[in-house]
Amino acid sequence: MKICYPCINTEIGCTPNSTFRIVNFSREKLVEKVENNLCCLENILRYNRKNKLLFFRISSDLVPFAGHTICNFNWKRHFRKKLAIIGGYIKESGMRISMHPDQFTLINSPRKDVVTRSISDLKWHCELLEAMGLDKKAKVQIHVGGVYGNKEGSVERFIENYQKLPLLIRERLVVENDERLYSLQDCIKISAIVGVPVLFDVFHHLCLNNGESTEKALKMACKTWEAKDGLPMVDYSSQEFFGRKGKHATTVNIEDFKNFIAKTKMIDFDLMLEIKDKEKSAKKALKIVRRIREI
């Protein structure tokens, strides 16, 4: 098991998701921001390696507006050496990488322009991972999308559009259960048709499920992964006290996490902690995992 946190480190004093307003777009501004983001990403990766946190989600703002039509600058060529160096460090360190485009990436939208933009967004994420030289175990995760007043039709549209995606995207894409619209079973039904691996989100499952225990649900999700995809990926969080339903916790609930790790001890997966205090909770969680799993 590899364990880590997504996108931002709160301790090292930089952010790898520095961006700017689209009205200020220019080649110079883009290069400036990407240089900053890549430098910060390197610092985070070194921190993670030192602390044995070997599963990291790279921010989708690493290259601002990369999937937008306004971006006609060949950032892949300009930063190819730097991206190769970072990818080499990731591989040397035995790390695993993922990415998660925002909620506006909707391949099941009834609007063709939204689907077109979503595919463009997925494409640049995959091209970034390719430019780093990372194998297909580095994944890009999305949700099924909206219901749009017709859930069955929206699922059919997801399947139809997924099957039209370039191989570059299909080889890296995984689909995640959400907390309101598409349960784990919904995702598994889609997976059975198109073969997309299902990333299991523990917290979302607690909010929306079909009566399965967390352990049973995790086993169901794991069956959708093949050897070429790497270990199944799992997102973990818990409910913030006094927050709205579905709000992620500020810090890891130690007892809940111990219980989760103990119940899933015999299942092998990589774990992303979607906890707001990031590396602080990840380091606590790693100690728990080591004690219970003896890794």
One Martini backbone bead per residue (centre of mass of N, CA, C, O) as a GRO file, in nm:
protein
  295
    1MET     BB    1   0.094   0.037   0.023
    2LYS     BB    2   0.004   0.359  -0.068
    3ILE     BB    3   0.034   0.695   0.080
    4CYS     BB    4  -0.157   1.013   0.080
    5TYR     BB    5  -0.208   1.336  -0.077
    6PRO     BB    6  -0.354   1.625  -0.226
    7CYS     BB    7  -0.159   1.877  -0.420
    8ILE     BB    8  -0.103   2.004  -0.114
    9ASN     BB    9   0.134   2.163   0.094
   10THR     BB   10   0.145   2.322   0.426
   11GLU     BB   11   0.478   2.343   0.498
   12ILE     BB   12   0.681   2.451   0.244
   13GLY     BB   13   0.577   2.739   0.104
   14CYS     BB   14   0.412   2.627  -0.154
   15THR     BB   15   0.248   2.618  -0.485
   16PRO     BB   16   0.132   2.394  -0.766
   17ASN     BB   17  -0.141   2.611  -0.838
   18SER     BB   18  -0.061   2.854  -0.995
   19THR     BB   19  -0.251   3.125  -1.127
   20PHE     BB   20  -0.484   3.296  -1.359
   21ARG     BB   21  -0.645   3.507  -1.550
   22ILE     BB   22  -0.765   3.478  -1.868
   23VAL     BB   23  -0.734   3.788  -1.943
   24ASN     BB   24  -0.401   3.744  -1.878
   25PHE     BB   25  -0.315   3.588  -2.113
   26SER     BB   26   0.019   3.449  -2.170
   27ARG     BB   27   0.311   3.315  -2.234
   28GLU     BB   28   0.466   3.442  -1.997
   29LYS     BB   29   0.264   3.373  -1.773
   30LEU     BB   30   0.265   3.069  -1.810
   31VAL     BB   31   0.565   3.014  -1.766
   32GLU     BB   32   0.583   3.132  -1.484
   33LYS     BB   33   0.375   2.939  -1.347
   34VAL     BB   34   0.496   2.664  -1.428
   35GLU     BB   35   0.771   2.699  -1.300
   36ASN     BB   36   0.662   2.726  -1.015
   37ASN     BB   37   0.501   2.455  -1.002
   38LEU     BB   38   0.738   2.261  -1.060
   39CYS     BB   39   0.914   2.343  -0.825
   40CYS     BB   40   0.708   2.271  -0.606
   41LEU     BB   41   0.665   1.977  -0.681
   42GLU     BB   42   0.950   1.888  -0.617
   43ASN     BB   43   0.936   1.958  -0.315
   44ILE     BB   44   0.705   1.767  -0.246
   45LEU     BB   45   0.835   1.502  -0.341
   46ARG     BB   46   1.070   1.515  -0.142
   47TYR     BB   47   0.901   1.516   0.109
   48ASN     BB   48   0.749   1.250   0.057
   49ARG     BB   49   0.991   1.065   0.045
   50LYS     BB   50   1.102   1.123   0.329
   51ASN     BB   51   0.792   1.033   0.448
   52LYS     BB   52   0.668   0.785   0.279
   53LEU     BB   53   0.487   0.941   0.056
   54LEU     BB   54   0.381   0.750  -0.249
   55PHE     BB   55   0.096   0.915  -0.309
   56PHE     BB   56   0.012   1.152  -0.570
   57ARG     BB   57  -0.176   1.447  -0.646
   58ILE     BB   58  -0.192   1.638  -0.917
   59SER     BB   59  -0.258   1.936  -1.013
   60SER     BB   60  -0.471   2.093  -1.256
   61ASP     BB   61  -0.288   2.377  -1.222
   62LEU     BB   62  -0.002   2.330  -1.332
   63VAL     BB   63  -0.143   2.403  -1.623
   64PRO     BB   64  -0.282   2.668  -1.717
   65PHE     BB   65  -0.519   2.624  -1.966
   66ALA     BB   66  -0.441   2.360  -2.130
   67GLY     BB   67  -0.760   2.288  -2.229
   68HIS     BB   68  -0.774   2.556  -2.370
   69THR     BB   69  -0.808   2.744  -2.658
   70ILE     BB   70  -0.605   2.975  -2.566
   71CYS     BB   71  -0.383   2.746  -2.566
   72ASN     BB   72  -0.104   2.780  -2.811
   73PHE     BB   73   0.115   2.662  -2.629
   74ASN     BB   74   0.400   2.443  -2.617
   75TRP     BB   75   0.451   2.309  -2.316
   76LYS     BB   76   0.572   2.028  -2.365
   77ARG     BB   77   0.827   2.126  -2.514
   78HIS     BB   78   0.932   2.346  -2.316
   79PHE     BB   79   0.911   2.117  -2.053
   80ARG     BB   80   1.038   1.834  -2.116
   81LYS     BB   81   1.286   1.816  -1.929
   82LYS     BB   82   1.145   1.869  -1.659
   83LEU     BB   83   0.936   1.640  -1.680
   84ALA     BB   84   1.144   1.411  -1.701
   85ILE     BB   85   1.278   1.458  -1.428
   86ILE     BB   86   1.028   1.419  -1.253
   87GLY     BB   87   0.957   1.137  -1.357
   88GLY     BB   88   1.223   1.007  -1.267
   89TYR     BB   89   1.183   1.057  -0.965
   90ILE     BB   90   0.923   0.902  -0.931
   91LYS     BB   91   1.037   0.626  -1.021
   92GLU     BB   92   1.280   0.608  -0.827
   93SER     BB   93   1.077   0.637  -0.564
   94GLY     BB   94   0.806   0.465  -0.608
   95MET     BB   95   0.578   0.631  -0.715
   96ARG     BB   96   0.240   0.754  -0.731
   97ILE     BB   97   0.011   0.892  -0.975
   98SER     BB   98  -0.246   1.148  -0.991
   99MET     BB   99  -0.563   1.280  -1.125
  100HIS     BB  100  -0.833   1.558  -1.092
  101PRO     BB  101  -1.055   1.689  -1.242
  102ASP     BB  102  -1.301   1.886  -1.242
  103GLN     BB  103  -1.659   1.922  -1.229
  104PHE     BB  104  -1.656   2.014  -1.554
  105THR     BB  105  -1.587   1.715  -1.625
  106LEU     BB  106  -1.833   1.599  -1.875
  107ILE     BB  107  -1.905   1.316  -2.070
  108ASN     BB  108  -2.244   1.320  -2.005
  109SER     BB  109  -2.328   1.554  -2.148
  110PRO     BB  110  -2.578   1.699  -2.361
  111ARG     BB  111  -2.343   1.890  -2.435
  112LYS     BB  112  -2.108   1.905  -2.680
  113ASP     BB  113  -1.921   2.134  -2.571
  114VAL     BB  114  -1.864   1.998  -2.298
  115VAL     BB  115  -1.743   1.738  -2.405
  116THR     BB  116  -1.514   1.865  -2.566
  117ARG     BB  117  -1.378   2.005  -2.322
  118SER     BB  118  -1.339   1.747  -2.155
  119ILE     BB  119  -1.151   1.600  -2.350
  120SER     BB  120  -0.933   1.818  -2.352
  121ASP     BB  121  -0.873   1.795  -2.051
  122LEU     BB  122  -0.795   1.494  -2.044
  123LYS     BB  123  -0.566   1.506  -2.250
  124TRP     BB  124  -0.362   1.686  -2.092
  125HIS     BB  125  -0.330   1.504  -1.851
  126CYS     BB  126  -0.215   1.263  -2.012
  127GLU     BB  127   0.021   1.418  -2.144
  128LEU     BB  128   0.170   1.478  -1.884
  129LEU     BB  129   0.224   1.183  -1.798
  130GLU     BB  130   0.376   1.116  -2.057
  131ALA     BB  131   0.602   1.339  -2.029
  132MET     BB  132   0.702   1.183  -1.756
  133GLY     BB  133   0.699   0.862  -1.816
  134LEU     BB  134   0.436   0.730  -1.719
  135ASP     BB  135   0.253   0.485  -1.657
  136LYS     BB  136  -0.080   0.343  -1.648
  137LYS     BB  137  -0.091   0.379  -1.322
  138ALA     BB  138  -0.140   0.664  -1.396
  139LYS     BB  139  -0.426   0.843  -1.304
  140VAL     BB  140  -0.759   0.957  -1.414
  141GLN     BB  141  -1.022   1.107  -1.236
  142ILE     BB  142  -1.383   1.062  -1.241
  143HIS     BB  143  -1.705   1.126  -1.280
  144VAL     BB  144  -1.989   1.059  -1.431
  145GLY     BB  145  -2.196   1.299  -1.337
  146GLY     BB  146  -2.491   1.380  -1.443
  147VAL     BB  147  -2.849   1.338  -1.485
  148TYR     BB  148  -3.055   1.532  -1.640
  149GLY     BB  149  -3.345   1.380  -1.569
  150ASN     BB  150  -3.175   1.102  -1.682
  151LYS     BB  151  -2.998   0.848  -1.579
  152GLU     BB  152  -2.997   0.635  -1.800
  153GLY     BB  153  -2.915   0.832  -2.029
  154SER     BB  154  -2.649   0.928  -1.890
  155VAL     BB  155  -2.511   0.654  -1.891
  156GLU     BB  156  -2.521   0.604  -2.196
  157ARG     BB  157  -2.353   0.856  -2.264
  158PHE     BB  158  -2.099   0.776  -2.121
  159ILE     BB  159  -2.047   0.518  -2.280
  160GLU     BB  160  -2.041   0.639  -2.563
  161ASN     BB  161  -1.810   0.851  -2.506
  162TYR     BB  162  -1.597   0.661  -2.398
  163GLN     BB  163  -1.569   0.486  -2.667
  164LYS     BB  164  -1.451   0.762  -2.821
  165LEU     BB  165  -1.201   0.775  -2.684
  166PRO     BB  166  -0.891   0.799  -2.667
  167LEU     BB  167  -0.652   0.585  -2.569
  168LEU     BB  168  -0.493   0.781  -2.391
  169ILE     BB  169  -0.740   0.800  -2.193
  170ARG     BB  170  -0.849   0.508  -2.141
  171GLU     BB  171  -0.577   0.406  -2.001
  172ARG     BB  172  -0.628   0.625  -1.739
  173LEU     BB  173  -0.916   0.596  -1.667
  174VAL     BB  174  -1.131   0.667  -1.385
  175VAL     BB  175  -1.414   0.588  -1.176
  176GLU     BB  176  -1.621   0.764  -0.933
  177ASN     BB  177  -1.791   0.770  -0.664
  178ASP     BB  178  -2.057   0.949  -0.523
  179GLU     BB  179  -2.272   1.136  -0.283
  180ARG     BB  180  -2.558   1.170  -0.487
  181LEU     BB  181  -2.581   0.994  -0.782
  182TYR     BB  182  -2.329   0.773  -0.795
  183SER     BB  183  -2.275   0.474  -0.714
  184LEU     BB  184  -2.094   0.201  -0.706
  185GLN     BB  185  -2.292   0.029  -0.874
  186ASP     BB  186  -2.307   0.220  -1.110
  187CYS     BB  187  -2.005   0.201  -1.184
  188ILE     BB  188  -1.994  -0.108  -1.224
  189LYS     BB  189  -2.190  -0.120  -1.462
  190ILE     BB  190  -2.008   0.044  -1.648
  191SER     BB  191  -1.755  -0.135  -1.628
  192ALA     BB  192  -1.886  -0.395  -1.753
  193ILE     BB  193  -1.896  -0.254  -2.043
  194VAL     BB  194  -1.598  -0.075  -2.067
  195GLY     BB  195  -1.359  -0.130  -1.832
  196VAL     BB  196  -1.353   0.074  -1.614
  197PRO     BB  197  -1.215   0.164  -1.343
  198VAL     BB  198  -1.292   0.169  -0.987
  199LEU     BB  199  -1.298   0.422  -0.764
  200PHE     BB  200  -1.297   0.415  -0.414
  201ASP     BB  201  -1.513   0.608  -0.206
  202VAL     BB  202  -1.574   0.599   0.119
  203PHE     BB  203  -1.741   0.854   0.189
  204HIS     BB  204  -1.943   0.838  -0.044
  205HIS     BB  205  -2.054   0.561   0.043
  206LEU     BB  206  -2.175   0.660   0.314
  207CYS     BB  207  -2.377   0.858   0.159
  208LEU     BB  208  -2.389   0.639  -0.099
  209ASN     BB  209  -2.584   0.338  -0.120
  210ASN     BB  210  -2.681  -0.038  -0.127
  211GLY     BB  211  -2.585  -0.174   0.169
  212GLU     BB  212  -2.289  -0.192   0.169
  213SER     BB  213  -2.012  -0.254   0.292
  214THR     BB  214  -1.702  -0.136   0.281
  215GLU     BB  215  -1.561  -0.404   0.227
  216LYS     BB  216  -1.741  -0.505  -0.002
  217ALA     BB  217  -1.710  -0.258  -0.187
  218LEU     BB  218  -1.405  -0.277  -0.224
  219LYS     BB  219  -1.406  -0.556  -0.359
  220MET     BB  220  -1.575  -0.472  -0.601
  221ALA     BB  221  -1.380  -0.257  -0.712
  222CYS     BB  222  -1.120  -0.435  -0.743
  223LYS     BB  223  -1.239  -0.617  -0.984
  224THR     BB  224  -1.194  -0.371  -1.206
  225TRP     BB  225  -0.892  -0.440  -1.187
  226GLU     BB  226  -0.589  -0.458  -1.350
  227ALA     BB  227  -0.256  -0.505  -1.370
  228LYS     BB  228  -0.207  -0.253  -1.565
  229ASP     BB  229  -0.340  -0.047  -1.338
  230GLY     BB  230  -0.277  -0.153  -1.076
  231LEU     BB  231  -0.364  -0.070  -0.793
  232PRO     BB  232  -0.613   0.011  -0.630
  233MET     BB  233  -0.799   0.305  -0.576
  234VAL     BB  234  -0.839   0.514  -0.274
  235ASP     BB  235  -1.065   0.719  -0.105
  236TYR     BB  236  -1.027   0.917   0.206
  237SER     BB  237  -1.277   1.006   0.451
  238SER     BB  238  -1.476   1.229   0.660
  239GLN     BB  239  -1.694   1.376   0.863
  240GLU     BB  240  -1.762   1.685   0.950
  241PHE     BB  241  -1.823   1.837   1.222
  242PHE     BB  242  -2.108   2.034   1.172
  243GLY     BB  243  -2.132   1.975   0.884
  244ARG     BB  244  -2.224   1.916   0.600
  245LYS     BB  245  -2.315   1.681   0.405
  246GLY     BB  246  -1.994   1.583   0.271
  247LYS     BB  247  -1.788   1.711   0.450
  248HIS     BB  248  -1.466   1.729   0.496
  249ALA     BB  249  -1.230   1.670   0.704
  250THR     BB  250  -0.968   1.828   0.867
  251THR     BB  251  -0.906   1.558   1.029
  252VAL     BB  252  -0.821   1.263   1.122
  253ASN     BB  253  -0.994   0.984   1.238
  254ILE     BB  254  -0.840   0.757   1.413
  255GLU     BB  255  -1.053   0.537   1.480
  256ASP     BB  256  -1.180   0.511   1.201
  257PHE     BB  257  -0.916   0.440   1.054
  258LYS     BB  258  -0.842   0.188   1.208
  259ASN     BB  259  -1.099   0.034   1.130
  260PHE     BB  260  -1.057   0.038   0.824
  261ILE     BB  261  -0.777  -0.105   0.816
  262ALA     BB  262  -0.861  -0.363   0.966
  263LYS     BB  263  -1.096  -0.452   0.764
  264THR     BB  264  -0.870  -0.418   0.502
  265LYS     BB  265  -0.603  -0.588   0.544
  266MET     BB  266  -0.648  -0.809   0.290
  267ILE     BB  267  -0.633  -0.551   0.106
  268ASP     BB  268  -0.491  -0.417  -0.189
  269PHE     BB  269  -0.403  -0.063  -0.183
  270ASP     BB  270  -0.428   0.276  -0.268
  271LEU     BB  271  -0.413   0.584  -0.060
  272MET     BB  272  -0.626   0.874  -0.045
  273LEU     BB  273  -0.620   1.164   0.155
  274GLU     BB  274  -0.915   1.375   0.198
  275ILE     BB  275  -0.766   1.594   0.392
  276LYS     BB  276  -0.719   1.921   0.488
  277ASP     BB  277  -0.422   1.867   0.644
  278LYS     BB  278  -0.288   1.653   0.480
  279GLU     BB  279   0.024   1.562   0.581
  280LYS     BB  280  -0.057   1.534   0.874
  281SER     BB  281  -0.254   1.294   0.835
  282ALA     BB  282  -0.073   1.109   0.664
  283LYS     BB  283   0.138   1.050   0.887
  284LYS     BB  284  -0.059   0.922   1.082
  285ALA     BB  285  -0.169   0.703   0.893
  286LEU     BB  286   0.097   0.556   0.836
  287LYS     BB  287   0.140   0.451   1.123
  288ILE     BB  288  -0.114   0.280   1.131
  289VAL     BB  289  -0.059   0.100   0.889
  290ARG     BB  290   0.207  -0.021   0.994
  291ARG     BB  291   0.088  -0.157   1.245
  292ILE     BB  292  -0.146  -0.328   1.107
  293ARG     BB  293   0.023  -0.426   0.831
  294GLU     BB  294   0.334  -0.440   0.837
  295ILE     BB  295   0.506  -0.240   0.608
   0.00000   0.00000   0.00000
